[in-house]
Amino acid sequence: MVKRERYGLLHAYVGREYVLSFLVAFLFFFFIFFVNQILVLAQKILLKNVRIMDVLVLVVLSIPQFLMYTMPFSSLASASMVIGNLSSQNEILALRSCGIHVKHIFLPILFISLFFSAGTLMIADRMIPYTTERYKELYAQMLQSVPTLELDSYSSTQFNDIVISNGLVQGNVIHDVVIFDNSDVASSRVISASEGSLTVLDIDRFLYRLDLVNPELLVTDASSLTSYSYAKAGAMSLYLDLSSSAGGYVSITPSQMSLTQLKEASSNLVDEQTYIDNMKQRNISDAASRVGESLYALEKGSLTAIGNAINGANNLKAIRGSRGFSFYYQYYRSEYQKKIALSFACTILVFVAFPISFFRVRNGRLIGFGMSMLVAVFYWFFIYYMHVQAVESALHPAIFLWTPNAVVLLVGLFLLWRTRK
């Protein structure tokens, strides 16, 4: 009973220190990602004519996006800070002198980190999809209430292959409009009008209509410098599809989907993946047959079969080395694995935090935090690189996305074993 009470007091002390250090580390990483998100939003909308409250709501809704990385790195940094501080104060040495195993220091950190892993997974699976949907709705309302969001007075704005140069903008009325349309490769159009009005047709699809007053149209032929057409009218309506330029701000990407949505999306692409696999195997079989026929003809004394055999072998090699997979099929599956791997990183990174902070130096908490930053940067680039490889490979994404966690865990266990000795 005495031992249990003694261990319980120790567990409570270490756990409290870990939670307090986690809050400090969380605020540090949160501030870094938060400032970056503010700069991104400033580039998109802060310089436009929108209400400050709408901007603040958008900032709040974008917070869960970077919590996926803030939580694991905060868990790593806080564990390093706690262990580093205990080591620098010789508290670990004192505990070991009393016959208390160092595992009793590690266990409360491990159990609390499991709680953080569950919270991170909840954020990835529930909070991010919900806040992303709300972000999309609010941003769409902003564009609808401020249809001239992307058009400023006396400026030029490009939408895909269309450039709009305009004068004064008053509400949805645009003066002195000149439009350069290069969407058609064979010809170019220049449209000018003294006045025009912009109307939202479908905000979800970012479809707009620009109604021009007394427009003049000049069409030139790209194949002939002397060929052109000219026309005038009392009114003209030009339809603009801005989905490619504006839709990227509010469209839901795989990284913003829930685990269920990602699983369903990848399941819908299984047939496509199966078709690609079958086609690749068929092409390999056909190429191998042609190589065999060329080699047989070569044995019969046909000199032309040498070139055919070489070309067939190169073709077979190219087919085998080609991507035999659906990009989006791999993309959805890799995002699914990344969400889970990053969530469990809150716990796995703790295993390497203990040995890298297990030294007796002054300012152990600060040294532990610095060491954890190096590990965090390494892990960041490692998992980013593996994510790219997972999307570009035909192998199962779990092999790539769980490799950083496996490497960190093995290194941590090895260092723990060395520390124990």
C-alpha positions as CSV (number, residue, x, y, z in Angstrom):
1,M,0.0,0.0,0.0
2,V,2.9,2.4,0.8
3,K,4.5,1.7,-2.6
4,R,1.2,2.4,-4.4
5,E,0.7,5.6,-2.6
6,R,4.3,6.7,-3.3
7,Y,4.0,5.8,-6.9
8,G,0.6,7.5,-7.1
9,L,2.1,10.7,-5.7
10,L,5.0,10.5,-8.2
11,H,2.6,9.8,-11.1
12,A,0.4,12.8,-10.2
13,Y,3.5,15.0,-9.9
14,V,5.0,14.0,-13.3
15,G,1.5,14.1,-15.0
16,R,0.9,17.6,-13.7
17,E,4.2,18.8,-14.9
18,Y,3.6,17.2,-18.3
19,V,0.2,18.8,-18.7
20,L,1.5,22.2,-17.7
21,S,4.5,21.9,-20.1
22,F,2.1,20.7,-22.8
23,L,0.1,23.9,-22.4
24,V,3.2,26.1,-22.8
25,A,4.4,24.1,-25.8
26,F,0.9,24.1,-27.3
27,L,0.7,27.9,-27.1
28,F,4.1,28.2,-28.8
29,F,3.3,26.0,-31.8
30,F,-0.2,27.3,-31.9
31,F,1.1,30.9,-32.2
32,I,3.4,29.9,-35.0
33,F,0.7,28.2,-37.1
34,F,-1.9,30.8,-36.1
35,V,0.3,33.7,-37.4
36,N,0.9,31.8,-40.7
37,Q,-2.9,31.3,-41.1
38,I,-3.5,35.0,-40.5
39,L,-1.0,35.9,-43.2
40,V,-2.8,33.4,-45.6
41,L,-6.2,34.9,-44.9
42,A,-4.8,38.4,-45.2
43,Q,-3.6,37.5,-48.7
44,K,-7.1,36.2,-49.6
45,I,-9.6,38.5,-48.0
46,L,-8.3,40.9,-45.3
47,L,-7.5,43.5,-48.0
48,K,-11.0,43.3,-49.4
49,N,-14.2,45.0,-48.4
50,V,-15.4,42.5,-45.8
51,R,-16.5,42.8,-42.2
52,I,-13.9,42.2,-39.5
53,M,-16.2,39.9,-37.6
54,D,-16.5,37.6,-40.6
55,V,-12.7,37.5,-40.9
56,L,-12.3,36.6,-37.2
57,V,-14.9,33.8,-37.6
58,L,-12.9,32.5,-40.6
59,V,-9.8,32.5,-38.6
60,V,-11.4,30.5,-35.8
61,L,-12.8,28.0,-38.3
62,S,-9.4,27.5,-39.8
63,I,-7.7,26.7,-36.4
64,P,-8.4,22.9,-36.5
65,Q,-6.5,22.7,-39.7
66,F,-3.1,23.1,-38.0
67,L,-4.0,21.4,-34.7
68,M,-3.1,18.1,-36.5
69,Y,0.6,19.1,-36.2
70,T,0.4,21.3,-33.1
71,M,-0.8,18.4,-30.9
72,P,2.0,15.9,-31.7
73,F,4.8,18.5,-31.6
74,S,3.5,19.9,-28.3
75,S,3.4,16.3,-26.8
76,L,7.0,15.8,-27.9
77,A,8.2,19.2,-26.6
78,S,6.4,18.9,-23.2
79,A,7.7,15.4,-22.5
80,S,11.3,16.6,-23.3
81,M,10.8,19.6,-21.1
82,V,9.6,17.6,-18.1
83,I,12.3,14.9,-18.4
84,G,15.0,17.5,-19.0
85,N,13.9,19.5,-16.0
86,L,13.8,16.4,-13.7
87,S,17.3,15.4,-14.9
88,S,18.8,18.9,-14.5
89,Q,17.4,19.0,-10.9
90,N,18.9,15.6,-10.1
91,E,15.3,14.4,-9.3
92,I,15.6,11.3,-11.5
93,L,18.9,10.5,-9.8
94,A,17.3,10.8,-6.4
95,L,14.4,8.6,-7.4
96,R,16.7,5.9,-8.7
97,S,18.7,6.1,-5.5
98,C,15.5,5.3,-3.6
99,G,15.0,2.2,-5.7
100,I,12.2,3.7,-7.9
101,H,12.4,2.6,-11.5
102,V,12.4,5.3,-14.1
103,K,9.4,3.6,-15.8
104,H,7.2,5.3,-13.1
105,I,8.3,8.6,-14.5
106,F,7.6,7.5,-18.1
107,L,4.2,5.8,-17.5
108,P,2.1,8.9,-16.6
109,I,3.5,10.7,-19.7
110,L,2.7,7.8,-21.8
111,F,-0.9,7.4,-20.6
112,I,-1.7,11.2,-20.9
113,S,-0.1,11.2,-24.4
114,L,-2.6,8.4,-25.4
115,F,-5.4,10.8,-24.4
116,F,-3.8,13.5,-26.6
117,S,-3.7,11.0,-29.5
118,A,-7.4,10.3,-29.1
119,G,-8.1,14.0,-29.0
120,T,-6.1,14.6,-32.2
121,L,-7.9,11.8,-34.0
122,M,-11.2,13.3,-32.9
123,I,-10.1,16.7,-34.3
124,A,-9.0,15.1,-37.6
125,D,-12.2,13.0,-38.0
126,R,-14.9,15.3,-36.6
127,M,-13.8,18.9,-36.1
128,I,-11.9,19.5,-39.3
129,P,-14.7,18.4,-41.7
130,Y,-17.3,20.3,-39.7
131,T,-15.3,23.6,-39.5
132,T,-14.3,23.3,-43.2
133,E,-18.0,23.1,-44.2
134,R,-18.8,26.1,-42.1
135,Y,-15.8,27.9,-43.5
136,K,-17.1,27.2,-47.0
137,E,-20.6,28.4,-46.2
138,L,-19.4,31.7,-44.6
139,Y,-17.0,32.4,-47.4
140,A,-19.7,31.8,-50.0
141,Q,-22.0,34.2,-48.1
142,M,-19.2,36.8,-48.1
143,L,-18.8,36.5,-51.9
144,Q,-22.6,36.8,-52.3
145,S,-22.9,39.8,-50.2
146,V,-19.8,41.4,-51.7
147,P,-20.0,40.4,-55.4
148,T,-17.2,42.8,-56.4
149,L,-14.9,41.2,-53.9
150,E,-12.4,40.4,-56.7
151,L,-12.7,43.6,-58.6
152,D,-11.2,46.9,-57.4
153,S,-11.5,50.3,-58.9
154,Y,-9.0,51.2,-61.6
155,S,-7.4,47.8,-61.7
156,S,-6.9,44.8,-63.9
157,T,-7.9,41.3,-62.8
158,Q,-7.3,38.0,-64.4
159,F,-9.6,35.0,-64.3
160,N,-8.1,32.1,-66.1
161,D,-7.6,33.3,-69.7
162,I,-9.8,36.4,-69.3
163,V,-8.3,39.8,-68.2
164,I,-10.8,42.5,-67.0
165,S,-9.6,46.1,-66.9
166,N,-12.0,48.5,-65.4
167,G,-12.4,52.0,-64.1
168,L,-14.6,53.1,-61.1
169,V,-16.4,50.3,-59.3
170,Q,-19.6,51.3,-57.4
171,G,-21.4,48.4,-55.8
172,N,-21.9,45.9,-58.5
173,V,-21.7,48.6,-61.3
174,I,-18.4,48.7,-63.2
175,H,-17.4,51.6,-65.4
176,D,-15.1,51.7,-68.4
177,V,-14.8,48.0,-68.9
178,V,-12.3,46.4,-71.2
179,I,-12.1,42.6,-71.5
180,F,-9.4,40.6,-73.1
181,D,-10.5,37.0,-73.8
182,N,-7.8,34.5,-74.8
183,S,-9.7,31.3,-73.9
184,D,-9.9,30.3,-77.6
185,V,-6.5,29.3,-79.1
186,A,-7.6,30.1,-82.7
187,S,-8.8,33.6,-81.9
188,S,-8.7,36.4,-79.4
189,R,-11.6,38.7,-78.3
190,V,-11.5,42.3,-77.0
191,I,-14.7,43.6,-75.5
192,S,-15.1,47.2,-74.4
193,A,-18.1,48.9,-72.8
194,S,-18.8,52.1,-71.0
195,E,-20.6,50.4,-68.1
196,G,-21.4,46.9,-66.8
197,S,-23.0,45.2,-63.8
198,L,-21.9,42.0,-62.1
199,T,-24.5,39.5,-60.9
200,V,-24.1,36.3,-59.0
201,L,-25.8,33.4,-60.7
202,D,-24.6,30.4,-58.6
203,I,-22.4,31.2,-55.6
204,D,-21.7,27.5,-54.9
205,R,-20.2,27.1,-58.4
206,F,-18.9,30.6,-58.7
207,L,-20.8,31.5,-61.8
208,Y,-21.2,35.2,-62.6
209,R,-22.9,37.2,-65.3
210,L,-21.4,40.5,-66.5
211,D,-24.1,42.6,-68.3
212,L,-22.5,45.2,-70.6
213,V,-24.0,48.4,-71.9
214,N,-23.3,49.4,-75.5
215,P,-20.5,46.9,-76.0
216,E,-18.0,46.8,-78.9
217,L,-16.5,43.4,-79.9
218,L,-13.3,42.9,-81.8
219,V,-12.3,39.3,-82.8
220,T,-8.9,38.6,-84.3
221,D,-7.7,35.5,-86.0
222,A,-4.5,34.0,-84.7
223,S,-3.5,32.5,-88.1
224,S,-3.9,35.8,-90.0
225,L,-2.9,39.3,-89.0
226,T,-5.3,40.9,-91.6
227,S,-8.3,38.9,-90.6
228,Y,-10.7,40.3,-87.9
229,S,-14.3,40.8,-87.1
230,Y,-16.0,43.8,-85.5
231,A,-19.5,44.2,-84.0
232,K,-21.5,46.5,-81.8
233,A,-24.7,46.0,-79.8
234,G,-26.9,47.7,-77.3
235,A,-26.4,45.2,-74.6
236,M,-24.4,42.0,-74.0
237,S,-24.1,39.4,-71.3
238,L,-20.8,37.7,-70.6
239,Y,-20.8,34.6,-68.3
240,L,-17.8,34.0,-66.1
241,D,-16.8,30.7,-64.4
242,L,-14.5,31.6,-61.5
243,S,-14.5,28.1,-59.9
244,S,-10.9,27.5,-60.7
245,S,-9.7,30.7,-59.2
246,A,-12.0,31.2,-56.3
247,G,-13.2,27.6,-55.7
248,G,-9.9,26.6,-54.3
249,Y,-10.5,28.7,-51.2
250,V,-13.6,26.9,-50.2
251,S,-13.6,23.5,-51.8
252,I,-13.2,20.5,-49.4
253,T,-9.9,18.7,-50.1
254,P,-9.1,15.2,-48.9
255,S,-7.1,16.5,-46.0
256,Q,-10.3,18.2,-44.7
257,M,-12.5,15.1,-45.0
258,S,-13.4,12.7,-42.2
259,L,-12.1,9.2,-42.0
260,T,-15.5,7.9,-43.1
261,Q,-15.6,10.2,-46.1
262,L,-12.1,9.3,-47.1
263,K,-12.9,5.6,-46.9
264,E,-16.1,6.0,-49.0
265,A,-14.2,8.1,-51.6
266,S,-11.5,5.5,-52.0
267,S,-14.0,2.7,-52.1
268,N,-15.7,4.5,-55.0
269,L,-12.4,4.3,-56.9
270,V,-11.7,0.6,-56.4
271,D,-13.2,-0.3,-59.7
272,E,-11.1,2.3,-61.5
273,Q,-8.0,0.9,-59.7
274,T,-8.9,-2.6,-60.7
275,Y,-9.4,-1.6,-64.3
276,I,-6.0,0.1,-64.3
277,D,-4.3,-3.0,-62.8
278,N,-6.0,-5.2,-65.4
279,M,-5.0,-2.9,-68.3
280,K,-1.4,-2.8,-67.1
281,Q,-1.2,-6.6,-66.8
282,R,-2.7,-7.0,-70.3
283,N,-0.2,-4.5,-71.7
284,I,2.7,-6.4,-70.1
285,S,1.4,-9.7,-71.5
286,D,1.1,-8.2,-75.0
287,A,4.5,-6.6,-74.8
288,A,6.1,-9.8,-73.6
289,S,4.4,-11.8,-76.4
290,R,5.8,-9.4,-79.0
291,V,9.3,-9.7,-77.5
292,G,8.9,-13.5,-77.7
293,E,7.9,-13.4,-81.3
294,S,10.8,-11.1,-82.1
295,L,13.3,-13.5,-80.4
296,Y,11.7,-16.4,-82.3
297,A,12.1,-14.6,-85.6
298,L,15.7,-13.8,-84.7
299,E,16.4,-17.5,-84.2
300,K,15.1,-18.1,-87.7
301,G,17.6,-15.7,-89.2
302,S,15.5,-12.5,-89.5
303,L,17.9,-9.5,-89.2
304,T,15.0,-7.0,-88.7
305,A,13.9,-8.9,-85.6
306,I,16.9,-7.5,-83.7
307,G,15.5,-4.0,-83.7
308,N,12.0,-5.3,-82.9
309,A,13.3,-7.3,-80.0
310,I,15.2,-4.3,-78.6
311,N,12.2,-2.0,-79.0
312,G,9.9,-4.6,-77.5
313,A,12.2,-5.0,-74.5
314,N,12.3,-1.3,-73.9
315,N,8.5,-1.0,-74.2
316,L,8.1,-3.9,-71.7
317,K,10.4,-2.1,-69.3
318,A,8.5,1.2,-69.7
319,I,5.2,-0.5,-69.1
320,R,6.4,-2.2,-65.9
321,G,7.9,1.0,-64.6
322,S,4.8,3.1,-65.4
323,R,2.3,4.2,-62.7
324,G,-0.3,1.4,-62.5
325,F,-2.6,3.2,-60.2
326,S,-5.3,5.8,-59.8
327,F,-3.9,9.1,-58.4
328,Y,-7.0,10.0,-56.5
329,Y,-7.4,6.5,-55.2
330,Q,-3.9,6.7,-53.6
331,Y,-4.5,10.3,-52.5
332,Y,-7.6,9.5,-50.5
333,R,-6.0,6.4,-48.9
334,S,-2.8,8.3,-48.0
335,E,-4.8,11.1,-46.3
336,Y,-6.7,8.4,-44.4
337,Q,-3.5,6.9,-43.1
338,K,-1.9,10.3,-42.5
339,K,-4.7,11.4,-40.1
340,I,-4.3,8.2,-38.0
341,A,-0.5,8.3,-38.1
342,L,-0.3,11.9,-37.0
343,S,-2.8,11.3,-34.2
344,F,-0.7,8.4,-32.8
345,A,2.4,10.5,-33.2
346,C,1.4,12.2,-29.9
347,T,2.3,9.0,-28.1
348,I,5.0,7.6,-30.3
349,L,7.1,10.8,-30.2
350,V,7.1,10.5,-26.4
351,F,9.3,7.4,-26.7
352,V,12.1,9.4,-28.2
353,A,11.6,12.4,-25.9
354,F,12.7,10.6,-22.7
355,P,16.2,9.5,-23.9
356,I,17.1,12.7,-25.7
357,S,16.3,14.7,-22.5
358,F,17.9,12.3,-20.0
359,F,21.0,14.3,-19.1
360,R,22.0,16.4,-16.1
361,V,22.8,19.9,-17.3
362,R,21.7,23.3,-16.3
363,N,18.5,24.7,-17.9
364,G,17.3,21.1,-18.7
365,R,13.8,22.3,-19.5
366,L,15.1,24.7,-22.2
367,I,17.6,22.1,-23.5
368,G,14.9,19.5,-23.7
369,F,12.7,21.9,-25.6
370,G,15.5,22.7,-28.1
371,M,16.2,19.0,-28.7
372,S,12.5,18.3,-29.2
373,M,12.4,21.1,-31.9
374,L,15.1,19.3,-33.8
375,V,13.1,16.0,-33.7
376,A,9.9,17.9,-34.6
377,V,11.6,19.4,-37.7
378,F,13.0,16.0,-38.7
379,Y,9.6,14.3,-38.2
380,W,7.8,17.1,-40.2
381,F,10.0,16.7,-43.3
382,F,10.0,12.9,-42.9
383,I,6.2,12.5,-42.9
384,Y,5.9,15.2,-45.7
385,Y,8.3,13.3,-47.9
386,M,6.6,10.0,-47.2
387,H,3.2,11.5,-48.0
388,V,4.5,12.6,-51.4
389,Q,5.9,9.1,-52.0
390,A,2.7,7.5,-51.0
391,V,0.7,9.5,-53.6
392,E,3.2,8.7,-56.3
393,S,3.5,5.0,-55.6
394,A,1.3,2.0,-56.3
395,L,2.1,0.5,-52.9
396,H,-0.3,0.8,-50.0
397,P,0.0,4.2,-48.4
398,A,0.2,2.7,-44.9
399,I,3.8,1.5,-45.8
400,F,4.9,5.1,-46.3
401,L,2.8,7.1,-43.8
402,W,3.6,4.8,-40.8
403,T,7.3,4.6,-41.6
404,P,8.2,7.9,-39.7
405,N,6.3,6.6,-36.6
406,A,8.0,3.2,-36.9
407,V,11.5,4.8,-37.2
408,V,10.9,7.2,-34.3
409,L,9.5,4.3,-32.1
410,L,12.5,2.0,-32.9
411,V,15.0,4.8,-32.3
412,G,13.2,5.7,-29.0
413,L,13.1,2.1,-27.8
414,F,16.8,1.6,-28.6
415,L,17.8,4.8,-26.8
416,L,15.6,3.8,-23.8
417,W,17.4,0.5,-23.7
418,R,20.8,2.2,-23.8
419,T,19.6,4.6,-21.1
420,R,18.5,1.7,-18.9
421,K,21.9,0.2,-19.2
